[in-house]
């Protein structure tokens, strides 16, 4: 047999050359020839050994969908033709089944195409061929395991969670900055009509424009070492928080033309629409000249006492009724203007005060002590002490969300007041505790430099502090 001609039909033997008329011998070949031809690189099938003269019958079961290596899906490809009975007969044939190596056991698992024993994490490696020929994965997607519930509980359908609001809670915004006002309840009042709402939107755009312009001025001053900040008549409603960064500005003679100025750190806010002063302004402790004339300030925060380097302060042409007692701590003040303002005049029942040779700040008179609560407490109440702890806490935006969720709404307003008082350091004039609900107050009228009868307000947390104040007046 010439093994170079593999394309000849393997069921017959060559008996002559291709030039002859009868090139094929149709007589059945010997079993040894068939086996030799079937062992070529194109055929791996072997004939089963027959026992006796009986031929094996065809299988009655439906063919399996499994496909072994080298086996075709064509049913007739696995059938050889052979004669039955007389060897010389050339017309009667019967299909004889042949099998690959041995009979396939449907129950046995298919071997993986990867090397036997090659495992990762305890599992045999599997190729695309194994996955495609596996009847458990070839024709369906594995189903998810059923959900198991403990007991007979009901499934509660909940609505999707609402996004967390970015609006300030308790006055704290998402950048952990305080956005409340020291002024009382007159800010952010709702509009009464659609026209008012549209006008408010236009005004808000104007406020944002003025705010960004003032912010750029402050940043430019910081970059170019300018210590005189001019924000006059800019239609400004709010002072940018970047003003506190100027406290880190260092003056070098060779870099600044303003180093020869006697009072280098100056801030001019004249002719704006300011209704409040933010806590960031009072972190600019190097400030020496501050002008707040012709604004709409209704109160000055107690943090004014932090500006201990102030030499010139102007509060004229505002809506101030009194000043906090902390303004008396500005010992370096040499120029102060407070009028005109709608200050509370001296009452008819005012009690004269001793000035004790004071030169800059001279007390003239005071009002009788006014009780603000129906119940007089000798010592600070537990509620006052708790609110003092809340006021001193540096609360973050995420904490305010938890407070809002886990505290009754009944206490939300008083928490807002506590945080406001804490941010502006509104304390008792005797013991220094932060007072959210003062027990008593008193008004004093002082002569501050050239200004006469400037009202100063003091507040007390308990009767003990009131008694201490009265003892100090008689000493």
Buried (B, 14 or more C-beta within 10 A) or exposed (E): EEEEEEEBEBBBBBEEEEEEEEEBEEEBBEEEBBEBBBEEEEEEBBBEEEEEEEEEEEEEEEEEEBBEEEBEEEEEEBBBEBBEEEEEEEEEEEEBBBBBEEEBEEEEEBEBBBEEEEEEEEEBBBEEEBEEBBEEEEEEEEEEEEEEEEEEEEEEEEEEEEEEEEEBBBBBBBEEBBBBBBBEEEEEEEEEEEEEEEEEEEEEEEBEEBBEBBBEBBEEBBEEBBBBBBBBEBBBBBBBBBBBBBEEBEBEEEEBEEEEBEBBBBBBBBBBBBBBBBBBBBBBEBBBBBBBBBBBBBBBBBBBBBBEBBBBBBBBBBEBBBBBBBBBBBEEBEEBBBBEBEBBEBBEEBEEBEEEEEEBBBBBBBBEBEBEEEEEBEEBBEEBEEBBEBBBEEBEBEBBBEBBEEEEEEEBEBBBBBBBBBBBBBBBBBBEBBBBBBBBBBBBBBBBBEBBBBBBBBBBBBBBBBEBBEEEEEE
